[in-house]
Amino acid sequence: DPKARALLKKELREVRNAGGTVFFTSHALADVEEICDRMAVLHGGRLRFAGAPGELKARYSTSVLEDAFLRCISENR
């Protein structure tokens, strides 16, 4: 539902802008990039990354968060 999604993102931004912390779980990486100051990538029961969305993109030399995510989870660790 696009309207509910937009309203939720507005509420989350307001909490963030007021200095609050919100734990937001989503597979929609565009929303994560838009809303979150920091993110974590969990894959196979392991923490693969924690930091800002921009840091993940820089680590994998891409401007697209989805590409960085896919490269992150495909690494053999």
C-alpha positions, 0 to 999 in steps of 0.5 A, a space after each residue: 500500500 503506497 499510502 501506508 508506506 509513505 506515512 510510515 516512512 514519514 513517521 520514522 523520519 520524524 522519530 530519527 530527526 527528533 534524536 530517537 532510535 528506530 530498529 527497522 527491518 526491511 528487504 526494501 533496500 531503497 527504503 533502508 537507504 532513504 530512512 536509515 543512518 546505519 544498517 546491518 546485513 545479516 546473511 546465513 546467521 552471520 553479521 556481514 556488515 554494519 555501518 552507513 548505507 554509503 559505507 556499504 556502497 563504497 566498500 563494494 565500489 558501487 552507487 547502487 545499494 542492492 548491488 553492494 548488498 548482493 556482493 556482500 552476501 556472496 563473499 566467502 567468509 
